[in-house]
Amino acid sequence: MHVILYKTFLCPRCFLAGRALRKLRREFPQLTIETVDVTLEPLRAWQDGVRMLPTVRLANQTLSGIILTTATLRQFLRS
């Protein structure tokens, strides 16, 4: 299972979402996380439809929000 985390280096919400995803690797050992720093790759993020940070993409599904908790991310990964 491959997810993409769109984030910026200075965003504390993005840091928390990344940490929650890393914790979820214990429950989902097949989970791989690719990070895209939007400040370094703005065109890619725009073309991928990212308009809010943090954003997590799994296949064709996208999850974004002010605070992405571990529980929210777990539910997203199970869907």
C-alpha positions, 0 to 999 in steps of 0.5 A: 500500500503506497500513500503520498503525503503532501506537506511543507517543511514548516507546517506543524500539522503536516509533521503530525500527519507524517508522524501518525502515518509512521506509527500506522506502519505497525498496523499496516506493514505493507505501508510505504510513504512517499512525501512531496514537499509542496514548496519544492514541487508546487506544480506537481501538487497543483496538478495532483489537485492538492489545495490544502495541507496536509493531504494524503493520497492513496490510489485515487482517494484523497484525504485532507484536513486541518488535523489528520489524526491517527484514527482518521488516517487509520480509517482512510487506509482501511477504506 
